[in-house]
């Protein structure tokens, strides 16, 4: 095998990924080489002659085999950027997607408005996974204290690690719970990116999702809406009177989710679309019935 330099390794890796039909070959190749060689992105240009060890090439070869099998590049690396922060991933946590940043964009202004009035603001993140939503909010609002809830020990431990890395652990409480089962207290906001894939649609998902994301974090029941029903039915017990609920929804689910919340006296106050113009994040507020109506 010829002597390898950083520049040559990048070229070889990208070419290999292109040959097997990976659409994101250029980005994936650079990320994998950066990871195995512990290089900075600019080094690909400024120091392409940097030598690469045999151990690093072997490690890259193993990573490429995993990528060929369909494993997403960020799963291989073990972390992914979200809202300007790096988050550790684990087997029981969903890989965060850019679409979920829309939910943070929707929730943050409301919490900031609460902070103008109160010195302490609170948020409950249901089904937190690796903690990305709660931690992103905490990182952008010093007055915020959050509780992050998940059913698996692995997710709870991953969230703790990510909170320490983001230096917000002192304002985050983690709770191992089957949704609201072990939750106590009241909050200004409940936020959630719940499982919303219909059960029968799981088999049709891309292999990178179906085989590598935890099914518990994907399966939303028969119609994909089970956990919105849970949030709508029980959320009011954990909200201050002026509190709100913000959720991420799947494509085409807006009307169904809005109907579910309206059945529990919530009204849709605000929506935020993703980059494709699809309504991705919804915010609901209690719409208490005036007992004098109908008199």
C-alpha positions in Angstrom: 0.0 0.0 0.0 1.3 3.4 -0.9 2.3 5.9 1.8 -0.8 7.8 2.8 -1.1 11.5 3.6 -4.2 13.3 4.9 -5.0 14.7 1.5 -4.7 11.3 -0.2 -6.8 9.6 2.5 -9.6 12.1 2.0 -9.5 11.6 -1.7 -9.5 7.8 -1.4 -12.4 7.8 1.2 -14.7 10.1 -0.8 -14.0 8.1 -4.0 -14.8 4.8 -2.2 -18.1 6.2 -0.9 -19.1 7.6 -4.3 -18.4 4.2 -5.9 -21.0 2.5 -3.6 -23.6 5.2 -4.3 -23.5 7.2 -1.0 -25.3 10.5 -1.9 -23.5 12.3 0.9 -20.1 10.9 0.0 -18.1 14.1 0.1 -19.4 15.2 3.5 -19.3 11.7 5.0 -15.8 11.1 3.7 -14.4 14.3 5.3 -16.2 13.6 8.6 -14.8 10.1 8.8 -11.3 11.1 8.0 -11.5 14.1 10.4 -12.7 11.7 13.1 -10.1 8.9 12.7 -7.1 11.3 12.3 -8.3 13.8 14.9 -7.8 16.6 12.3 -9.4 20.0 12.0 -11.3 20.6 8.7 -8.9 23.3 7.6 -6.0 20.8 7.8 -7.3 19.1 4.6 -6.3 22.3 2.8 -3.5 23.7 4.9 -1.7 20.4 5.6 -2.7 17.8 3.0 0.8 16.2 3.3 0.3 15.4 7.0 1.2 11.7 7.4 -1.5 9.1 8.4 -0.6 6.1 10.5 -1.4 2.5 9.7 -3.6 2.4 12.8 -5.6 5.3 11.6 -6.1 3.7 8.1 -7.3 0.5 9.8 -9.7 2.4 11.9 -11.0 4.2 8.8 -11.4 0.9 7.0 -13.6 -0.4 9.8 -15.6 2.8 9.7 -16.1 2.5 6.0 -17.4 -1.0 6.3 -20.0 0.2 8.8 -21.0 3.1 6.5 -21.4 0.6 3.6 -23.8 -1.5 5.8 -26.0 1.6 6.0 -25.0 2.9 9.4 -25.2 6.7 9.4 -21.9 8.6 9.7 -22.8 10.3 12.9 -23.7 7.0 14.5 -20.2 5.8 13.6 -18.6 8.9 15.0 -20.8 8.8 18.1 -21.8 12.4 18.1 -23.7 15.0 16.1 -24.0 18.8 16.2 -27.3 20.3 17.1 -28.1 24.0 17.7 -24.4 24.8 17.8 -23.5 22.1 20.3 -22.0 18.7 20.0 -24.1 15.9 21.4 -23.0 12.3 22.3 -25.2 9.6 20.8 -26.0 6.2 22.2 -27.9 3.1 21.2 -31.1 4.1 22.9 -31.2 7.7 21.7 -32.5 9.1 18.5 -30.0 10.8 16.2 -31.0 14.5 16.3 -32.1 16.0 13.0 -31.9 19.6 11.8 -35.8 19.6 11.7 -35.9 19.4 15.5 -34.0 22.7 15.7 -37.2 24.3 14.5 -38.9 23.2 17.7 -36.2 24.9 19.7 -36.6 28.0 17.6 -40.3 28.0 18.4 -39.9 27.3 22.1 -37.1 29.7 23.0 -38.9 33.1 22.4 -41.7 32.0 24.7 -39.3 31.0 27.5 -37.4 34.3 27.0 -40.6 36.2 27.4 -41.3 34.3 30.6 -37.8 35.3 31.8 -38.6 39.0 31.5 -41.3 38.5 34.2 -39.8 35.8 36.3 -36.2 35.2 37.5 -36.7 31.5 37.2 -38.3 29.8 34.2 -39.0 26.1 33.9 -39.3 23.6 31.0 -40.3 19.9 30.9 -38.7 17.9 28.0 -40.7 14.7 27.4 -38.9 11.8 25.7 -35.6 13.7 25.9 -33.4 11.0 24.2 -29.9 12.5 24.2 -31.2 15.7 25.8 -30.7 17.9 22.8 -33.9 20.0 23.1 -33.6 20.7 26.8 -29.8 21.4 26.7 -30.1 23.7 23.6 -32.7 25.7 25.5 -30.7 25.8 28.7 -27.6 26.9 26.8 -29.5 29.9 25.4 -31.4 31.0 28.5 -29.5 31.3 31.8 -32.8 31.7 33.8 -34.1 28.4 32.6 -34.2 25.2 34.7 -35.4 22.1 32.9 -36.5 18.5 33.6 -35.6 15.9 31.0 -37.7 12.7 31.0 -37.0 9.4 29.3 -37.9 5.8 29.9 -34.4 4.2 29.3 -31.4 4.4 31.7 -29.1 4.7 28.6 -30.9 7.8 27.5 -30.8 9.3 31.0 -27.1 8.7 31.3 -26.4 10.1 27.8 -28.4 13.2 28.7 -26.4 13.7 31.9 -23.1 13.4 29.9 -24.3 15.9 27.3 -25.4 18.3 30.0 -22.0 18.2 31.6 -20.3 18.8 28.3 -22.6 21.8 27.7 -22.0 23.1 31.2 -25.7 23.2 32.1 -25.9 20.1 34.4 -26.6 22.3 37.4 -29.8 23.5 35.9 -31.0 20.1 34.5 -32.9 17.5 36.4 -33.2 14.1 34.7 -36.1 11.7 35.4 -36.4 8.1 34.4 -40.1 7.7 33.8 -42.7 6.2 31.5 -43.9 9.6 30.2 -45.6 11.4 33.1 -45.6 8.5 35.5 -42.9 9.8 37.8 -43.0 13.5 36.9 -43.8 16.0 39.6 -44.1 19.8 39.6 -45.4 22.5 37.3 -43.7 24.1 34.3 -43.9 27.1 32.0 -43.5 24.9 29.0 -43.7 21.2 28.1 -41.7 20.5 24.9 -41.5 17.2 23.1 -40.3 15.5 19.9 -42.3 12.3 20.5 -42.4 9.1 18.5 -44.7 9.9 15.5 -44.2 7.2 12.9 -47.2 4.9 12.4 -46.4 1.4 13.5 -47.0 -0.2 10.0 -44.8 2.4 8.4 -41.7 1.5 10.4 -40.8 -1.3 7.9 -40.7 1.3 5.0 -38.2 3.7 6.7 -34.7 4.1 5.2 -32.3 1.4 6.5 -30.2 4.2 8.2 -33.2 5.0 10.4 -34.9 1.6 10.7 -31.8 -0.4 11.6 -29.9 2.2 13.7 -32.4 4.5 15.5 -34.1 3.0 18.5 -37.6 1.8 17.5 -39.1 3.0 20.8 -38.2 6.6 19.7 -39.9 6.1 16.3 -43.1 4.0 16.9 -46.0 6.3 17.6 -48.6 3.5 17.6 -51.2 2.5 15.1 -51.6 6.0 13.6 -48.4 7.6 14.9 -50.4 9.9 17.3 -50.4 7.9 20.6 -48.0 10.2 22.4 -49.7 13.4 21.3 -52.9 12.0 23.0 -50.8 11.4 26.1 -49.4 15.0 26.1 -52.8 16.6 25.5 -54.6 14.5 28.1 -52.2 14.9 30.9 -50.1 17.9 30.1 -52.4 20.4 31.9 -51.6 18.8 35.2 -48.0 19.8 34.9 -48.4 23.3 33.5 -48.8 26.7 35.2 -52.1 28.3 34.1 -50.3 30.4 31.5 -48.1 27.4 30.4 -47.9 26.0 26.9 -47.0 22.8 25.0 -44.7 22.7 22.0 -44.3 19.6 19.9 -42.6 18.4 16.7 -44.9 16.7 14.2 -44.4 14.5 11.2 -45.3 15.4 7.6 -49.1 15.7 7.2 -49.9 15.4 11.0 -50.6 19.0 11.8 -54.4 18.8 11.5 -54.7 15.5 13.4 -52.5 16.8 16.2 -54.4 20.1 16.4 -57.7 18.1 16.6 -56.3 16.0 19.5 -55.2 19.0 21.5 -58.5 20.9 20.8 -60.4 18.0 22.4 -58.6 18.8 25.6 -59.2 22.6 25.4 -56.0 23.7 23.8 -55.8 25.9 20.8 -53.0 26.1 18.3 -51.3 29.4 19.0 -48.3 29.3 16.7 -46.6 27.1 14.1 -43.1 27.1 12.6 -42.2 25.5 9.2 -39.0 23.7 8.4 -36.8 24.6 5.4 -39.1 22.9 3.0 -42.1 24.9 4.2 -43.7 22.0 6.1 -45.3 22.8 9.4 -42.9 21.0 11.7 -43.3 22.6 15.2 -46.6 23.5 16.9 -47.3 25.4 20.1 -50.5 25.1 22.0 -52.0 27.2 24.8 -54.9 26.3 27.1 -58.2 27.6 25.8 -60.3 27.4 28.9 -64.1 27.2 28.3 -66.0 30.2 29.7 -68.8 28.6 31.8 -71.1 31.5 30.8 -71.0 30.5 27.2 -74.2 29.0 26.0 -76.3 30.7 28.6 
